[in-house]
Amino acid sequence: MTLTYPTSTGTGTVALKTESELYGDGGDGGDGGDGGDGGGGKDTCFTLNPWAESDVLAQSGNPEYGSDDQLNYDAIWRDLVDSGVVVTDFVSGDYTLTVAYSQEGVAQADATFTFDRRIITGLSGLFPEFTSPLGFPRFPEGNASPAEYDAFNEAVNNFTMTTFATADAAMFSWNAPALLATTPLPEGRYRS
């Protein structure tokens, strides 16, 4: 099973693995199923799971990846990125899942399933400002300057909790994040 996805320069393809390939038989008695109860077992679920792939590499015995007491995750993740297991370049468009059906003595047949995905980027740091009830001042992020921390501390010191007029209803109003004015969301996909 493979997933073909749009990239900034064309398309990319990644092979999906079964959970059994990543986790082993999981105590299913070695029959590749789920112990015979007809529930499908791990082989029925295909996934793209870089975290599980990193565990497989960590347990591979490759000396470049270190030992159990001191794993070299930089080397592990570098190899995962180089092998295409970690997908870093993907954009909006048509994603195609291709399933190859095969059985001994029967010609292979493929089925494809296409779906459209919208990828929205550049919207990190979006925080609405609640005006009623008044929202608690937002803590400065990341590498905030001393002046930003001072402004936050002053805002906290001047903050007064707002209560609702009745216990039965609550109305919220807010100022939309400024970034939405320059990076609008696609039409018909999201509501504020």
C-alpha positions as CSV (number, residue, x, y, z in Angstrom):
1,M,0.0,0.0,0.0
2,T,1.4,3.4,-1.0
3,L,0.4,7.0,-0.5
4,T,1.2,9.5,-3.2
5,Y,1.0,13.1,-2.2
6,P,1.5,16.5,-3.7
7,T,4.8,18.4,-2.8
8,S,6.0,21.9,-3.5
9,T,7.9,20.5,-6.6
10,G,5.6,17.7,-7.9
11,T,4.6,14.5,-6.0
12,G,6.1,12.1,-3.5
13,T,5.3,8.5,-2.7
14,V,5.7,6.7,0.6
15,A,5.1,3.0,1.3
16,L,2.8,2.3,4.3
17,K,3.6,-0.5,6.6
18,T,1.3,-2.8,8.6
19,E,1.4,-2.5,12.4
20,S,2.7,-6.1,12.5
21,E,5.8,-5.0,10.5
22,L,6.4,-2.2,13.0
23,Y,5.4,-4.0,16.3
24,G,5.8,-7.7,15.5
25,D,3.0,-10.1,16.0
26,G,1.9,-8.6,19.3
27,G,1.3,-11.9,21.0
28,D,-1.1,-13.2,18.4
29,G,0.3,-16.6,18.4
30,G,2.4,-16.0,15.3
31,D,-0.6,-16.5,13.0
32,G,-0.4,-12.9,11.8
33,G,-4.0,-12.3,13.0
34,D,-5.6,-11.4,16.2
35,G,-5.7,-14.8,17.9
36,G,-8.5,-16.1,15.8
37,D,-11.5,-14.0,17.0
38,G,-12.1,-12.6,13.5
39,G,-11.4,-9.0,14.6
40,G,-8.8,-8.3,11.9
41,G,-5.5,-8.3,13.8
42,K,-2.7,-5.8,13.3
43,D,-2.0,-6.8,9.7
44,T,-5.2,-5.0,8.6
45,C,-4.0,-1.6,9.6
46,F,-1.5,0.2,7.4
47,T,0.2,3.2,8.8
48,L,2.8,5.9,8.3
49,N,4.4,6.1,11.8
50,P,7.8,7.6,12.0
51,W,7.8,7.2,15.8
52,A,7.4,3.4,15.5
53,E,10.0,3.4,12.7
54,S,12.4,5.1,15.1
55,D,11.8,2.4,17.7
56,V,12.6,-0.3,15.1
57,L,15.9,1.4,14.2
58,A,16.8,2.0,17.9
59,Q,16.4,-1.8,18.5
60,S,18.2,-2.8,15.2
61,G,21.6,-3.2,16.9
62,N,23.2,-0.7,14.5
63,P,26.2,0.8,16.5
64,E,25.6,4.2,14.8
65,Y,22.3,4.4,16.7
66,G,24.0,3.9,20.1
67,S,22.9,1.4,22.8
68,D,19.9,1.1,25.1
69,D,21.5,3.4,27.7
70,Q,22.5,6.1,25.2
71,L,20.6,6.2,21.9
72,N,21.7,8.5,19.1
73,Y,18.3,9.9,18.0
74,D,20.0,12.4,15.7
75,A,21.3,9.6,13.6
76,I,18.0,7.7,13.8
77,W,15.9,10.6,12.6
78,R,18.5,11.7,10.0
79,D,18.1,8.2,8.5
80,L,14.3,8.3,8.7
81,V,14.3,11.6,6.9
82,D,16.7,10.4,4.2
83,S,14.7,7.2,3.6
84,G,11.4,9.2,3.1
85,V,9.7,7.8,6.2
86,V,9.4,11.4,7.6
87,V,7.4,13.4,5.1
88,T,8.4,17.1,5.4
89,D,7.3,18.5,2.0
90,F,3.5,18.2,1.4
91,V,1.0,20.7,0.1
92,S,-2.8,21.0,-0.6
93,G,-4.1,18.8,-3.4
94,D,-5.1,15.3,-4.3
95,Y,-3.7,12.5,-2.2
96,T,-3.9,9.0,-3.7
97,L,-3.8,5.7,-1.8
98,T,-2.9,2.7,-3.9
99,V,-3.7,-0.8,-2.7
100,A,-2.1,-3.7,-4.5
101,Y,-4.2,-6.8,-4.2
102,S,-2.2,-10.0,-4.8
103,Q,-2.9,-13.7,-4.3
104,E,-0.9,-16.7,-5.5
105,G,-2.0,-17.9,-8.9
106,V,-4.1,-14.8,-9.5
107,A,-3.1,-11.7,-11.5
108,Q,-2.4,-8.7,-9.3
109,A,-5.0,-6.0,-9.2
110,D,-4.6,-2.5,-7.9
111,A,-7.2,-0.1,-6.5
112,T,-6.7,3.6,-6.0
113,F,-8.6,6.0,-3.7
114,T,-8.1,9.7,-4.1
115,F,-9.0,12.4,-1.6
116,D,-8.5,16.1,-1.5
117,R,-6.6,17.6,1.5
118,R,-6.2,21.3,2.3
119,I,-2.9,22.1,4.1
120,I,-3.0,25.4,5.9
121,T,0.4,26.8,6.9
122,G,1.7,30.1,8.4
123,L,-0.9,30.3,11.1
124,S,1.2,29.5,14.1
125,G,0.8,31.9,17.0
126,L,-2.9,32.5,16.4
127,F,-4.7,33.5,19.6
128,P,-8.1,35.1,19.8
129,E,-8.4,37.9,22.3
130,F,-11.6,37.4,24.4
131,T,-13.3,40.7,25.2
132,S,-16.3,39.4,27.0
133,P,-15.7,37.8,29.3
134,L,-12.3,39.4,29.4
135,G,-9.6,36.8,28.7
136,F,-6.6,36.3,30.9
137,P,-3.5,37.9,29.5
138,R,-1.6,35.6,27.2
139,F,1.8,34.4,28.5
140,P,4.7,35.6,26.3
141,E,6.0,32.9,23.9
142,G,9.5,31.5,23.2
143,N,12.2,34.2,23.0
144,A,10.1,37.0,24.5
145,S,12.0,40.1,25.4
146,P,12.2,41.4,29.0
147,A,9.9,44.2,28.0
148,E,7.3,41.7,26.8
149,Y,7.5,39.9,30.1
150,D,7.1,43.2,32.0
151,A,4.1,44.0,29.9
152,F,2.6,40.6,30.7
153,N,3.2,41.0,34.4
154,E,1.6,44.4,34.4
155,A,-1.4,43.1,32.5
156,V,-1.8,40.2,35.0
157,N,-1.5,42.7,37.9
158,N,-4.3,44.8,36.4
159,F,-6.5,41.8,35.4
160,T,-10.0,41.5,36.9
161,M,-12.0,38.4,36.5
162,T,-15.2,38.9,34.6
163,T,-18.4,37.1,35.7
164,F,-21.4,36.3,33.6
165,A,-24.6,38.3,34.0
166,T,-26.7,35.1,34.6
167,A,-25.8,31.6,35.5
168,D,-28.0,30.3,32.7
169,A,-26.3,31.8,29.6
170,A,-22.8,32.8,28.6
171,M,-22.1,35.0,25.6
172,F,-18.5,35.3,24.3
173,S,-17.1,38.0,22.0
174,W,-13.6,38.1,20.8
175,N,-11.2,39.9,18.5
176,A,-10.0,37.6,15.7
177,P,-6.3,37.1,15.5
178,A,-4.6,39.8,13.4
179,L,-2.8,37.3,11.3
180,L,-6.1,36.1,9.8
181,A,-6.4,39.5,7.9
182,T,-3.2,38.7,5.9
183,T,-3.6,34.9,5.8
184,P,-7.3,34.1,5.3
185,L,-8.6,30.6,5.7
186,P,-10.0,28.9,2.6
187,E,-13.7,29.7,1.8
188,G,-16.3,27.4,3.2
189,R,-13.9,25.4,5.3
190,Y,-13.8,27.1,8.7
191,R,-16.0,29.4,10.8
192,S,-15.3,31.7,13.6
